[in-house]
Amino acid sequence: MSDAAPDLVVVGARGQVGRLIAASAPDALLLDRDEVDITDASAVERALSHLHPGSTVINCAAHTAVDAAETDVAAAEAINVTGPANLARATATTGARLVHVSTDYVFDGTPPSGERRPLEPSDLAPDAEPPSVYGRTKLAGERAARAADPRTTIVRTAWVYTGAAGGTDFVATMRRLEAQRDTVSVVDDQVGSPTFAADLAQALLAVATRPSTAGATLHATNAGACSWFELARAVFAGIGADPERVLPTTTADFPRPAPRPAWSVLSSRSWEDAGLTPLRAWRSALTAALAADGVPQGG
Ligand SMILES: NC(=O)c1ccc[n+]([C@@H]2O[C@H](COP(=O)([O-])OP(=O)(O)OC[C@H]3O[C@@H](n4cnc5c(N)ncnc54)[C@H](OP(=O)(O)O)[C@@H]3O)[C@@H](O)[C@H]2O)c1
């Protein structure tokens, strides 16, 4: 590792989002599990001791296997709670700033006051109880990071994909299933905001250059909302397949180990109020993602 004090450090730099930030930030110091295990406080302290006021650490490292976390609780807690707390202690000590990525799954899926409207950061009740281990540990991680360094910026996002062939995200999975099956059943009763990882990467870089967002909790997703079923149909249409081959199903008929929120659409108001440019509409972003991976559009 270089002795030069970096202005930008990306943690989790080999993950889905971290890789795309790294691609746009050639001078950043890139760290992933091989360089520093964020659950190890002394390793984090050593790796980040060069930071200075004005440096920013973007934390994309997380235990993101939502279903596996239900039984792998200790690992989820270590990576999603202890990890960000360790990073925030290092930024507090050095005067650098932590930008910590979190998730819509901190919400329990019940629309506030029964009203289906996009969720503001203030809609999360102080006694919120996320239904999954992933959501619970991510919320505890937000709080642990804030407690260790109140200047931490928290950016919640949702339903992140690259859609690249061979990937394991939802869009990539739909592309694979389209080639393998006549029909695919997808849940139509969970609604959220799909987010293209490349757009999120640019959004996080924008936050990194805005010291005025220190201490804020922001929501950053592509604009608009849909169900997983609607997203799957849009993927099929985008790759020239018949969207009618995607059939709606329900969460009750397609149970998974981790409960998912039924409604976790995030509002962009906090983002815009911070003077940041809103992310484009999810359908445009999906079109760009499919085009970026060489899928012929419209046919
Ligand atoms: N993916 C989504 O749909 C989604 C939705 C909402 C929010 N988010 C949030 O967005 C952020 C980025 O997600 P992503 O999709 O890019 O995740 P990802 O692809 O799973 O990448 C996470 C990265 O963190 C690394 N990591 C795990 N444990 C570590 C440790 N102890 N020390 C250092 N690095 C460690 C992983 O390395 P290994 O591969 O070696 O484990 C991996 O490179 C996360 O905070 C996630 O919670 C994601």
The ligand as an SDF file (V2000), in Angstrom:
LIG
                    3D

 48 52  0  0  0  0  0  0  0  0999 V2000
  -27.2050   -5.5590   -4.1160 N   0  0  0  0  0  0  0  0  0  0  0  0
  -28.3440   -4.9380   -3.8080 C   0  0  0  0  0  0  0  0  0  0  0  0
  -29.4100   -5.2020   -4.3690 O   0  0  0  0  0  0  0  0  0  0  0  0
  -28.3410   -3.8720   -2.7330 C   0  0  0  0  0  0  0  0  0  0  0  0
  -29.5560   -3.2520   -2.4060 C   0  0  0  0  0  0  0  0  0  0  0  0
  -29.5600   -2.2550   -1.4230 C   0  0  0  0  0  0  0  0  0  0  0  0
  -28.3830   -1.9110   -0.7900 C   0  0  0  0  0  0  0  0  0  0  0  0
  -27.2290   -2.5550   -1.1130 N   0  0  0  0  0  0  0  0  0  0  0  0
  -26.0140   -2.1680   -0.3990 C   0  0  0  0  0  0  0  0  0  0  0  0
  -25.0830   -1.6830   -1.3520 O   0  0  0  0  0  0  0  0  0  0  0  0
  -23.7460   -1.9610   -0.8880 C   0  0  0  0  0  0  0  0  0  0  0  0
  -22.9580   -2.6210   -1.9940 C   0  0  0  0  0  0  0  0  0  0  0  0
  -23.6330   -3.8220   -2.3530 O   0  0  0  0  0  0  0  0  0  0  0  0
  -23.0810   -4.7770   -3.5170 P   0  0  0  0  0  0  0  0  0  0  0  0
  -24.2690   -5.2880   -4.2240 O   0  0  0  0  0  0  0  0  0  0  0  0
  -21.9890   -4.0990   -4.2560 O   0  0  0  0  0  0  0  0  0  0  0  0
  -22.4780   -5.9590   -2.6140 O   0  0  0  0  0  0  0  0  0  0  0  0
  -21.5030   -7.1530   -3.0470 P   0  0  0  0  0  0  0  0  0  0  0  0
  -21.4450   -7.2800   -4.5230 O   0  0  0  0  0  0  0  0  0  0  0  0
  -21.9270   -8.3190   -2.2260 O   0  0  0  0  0  0  0  0  0  0  0  0
  -20.0750   -6.6460   -2.5640 O   0  0  0  0  0  0  0  0  0  0  0  0
  -19.7330   -6.5870   -1.2090 C   0  0  0  0  0  0  0  0  0  0  0  0
  -18.2260   -6.6020   -1.1310 C   0  0  0  0  0  0  0  0  0  0  0  0
  -17.8830   -6.5330    0.2670 O   0  0  0  0  0  0  0  0  0  0  0  0
  -16.7960   -7.4530    0.4770 C   0  0  0  0  0  0  0  0  0  0  0  0
  -16.7410   -7.8510    1.8770 N   0  0  0  0  0  0  0  0  0  0  0  0
  -17.5670   -8.7010    2.5310 C   0  0  0  0  0  0  0  0  0  0  0  0
  -17.1360   -8.8660    3.7930 N   0  0  0  0  0  0  0  0  0  0  0  0
  -16.0250   -8.1130    3.9420 C   0  0  0  0  0  0  0  0  0  0  0  0
  -15.1320   -7.8920    5.0200 C   0  0  0  0  0  0  0  0  0  0  0  0
  -15.2980   -8.4880    6.2080 N   0  0  0  0  0  0  0  0  0  0  0  0
  -14.0980   -7.0470    4.8200 N   0  0  0  0  0  0  0  0  0  0  0  0
  -13.9080   -6.4520    3.6240 C   0  0  0  0  0  0  0  0  0  0  0  0
  -14.7140   -6.6250    2.5560 N   0  0  0  0  0  0  0  0  0  0  0  0
  -15.7640   -7.4620    2.7260 C   0  0  0  0  0  0  0  0  0  0  0  0
  -17.1810   -8.6220   -0.3960 C   0  0  0  0  0  0  0  0  0  0  0  0
  -16.0870   -9.4750   -0.5410 O   0  0  0  0  0  0  0  0  0  0  0  0
  -16.3760  -11.0670   -0.6720 P   0  0  0  0  0  0  0  0  0  0  0  0
  -16.9230  -11.2470   -2.0540 O   0  0  0  0  0  0  0  0  0  0  0  0
  -15.0210  -11.6670   -0.4700 O   0  0  0  0  0  0  0  0  0  0  0  0
  -17.3440  -11.4190    0.3840 O   0  0  0  0  0  0  0  0  0  0  0  0
  -17.6010   -7.9100   -1.6680 C   0  0  0  0  0  0  0  0  0  0  0  0
  -16.4950   -7.6110   -2.4930 O   0  0  0  0  0  0  0  0  0  0  0  0
  -23.9140   -2.7910    0.3850 C   0  0  0  0  0  0  0  0  0  0  0  0
  -23.8450   -1.9330    1.5030 O   0  0  0  0  0  0  0  0  0  0  0  0
  -25.3300   -3.3230    0.2830 C   0  0  0  0  0  0  0  0  0  0  0  0
  -25.8830   -3.5870    1.5580 O   0  0  0  0  0  0  0  0  0  0  0  0
  -27.1650   -3.5190   -2.0840 C   0  0  0  0  0  0  0  0  0  0  0  0
  1  2  1  0
  2  3  2  0
  2  4  1  0
  4  5  1  0
  4 48  2  0
  5  6  2  0
  6  7  1  0
  7  8  2  0
  8  9  1  0
  8 48  1  0
  9 10  1  0
  9 46  1  0
 10 11  1  0
 11 12  1  0
 11 44  1  0
 12 13  1  0
 13 14  1  0
 14 15  2  0
 14 16  1  0
 14 17  1  0
 17 18  1  0
 18 19  2  0
 18 20  1  0
 18 21  1  0
 21 22  1  0
 22 23  1  0
 23 24  1  0
 23 42  1  0
 24 25  1  0
 25 26  1  0
 25 36  1  0
 26 27  1  0
 26 35  1  0
 27 28  2  0
 28 29  1  0
 29 30  1  0
 29 35  2  0
 30 31  1  0
 30 32  2  0
 32 33  1  0
 33 34  2  0
 34 35  1  0
 36 37  1  0
 36 42  1  0
 37 38  1  0
 38 39  2  0
 38 40  1  0
 38 41  1  0
 42 43  1  0
 44 45  1  0
 44 46  1  0
 46 47  1  0
M  CHG  2   8   1  16  -1
M  END
$$$$
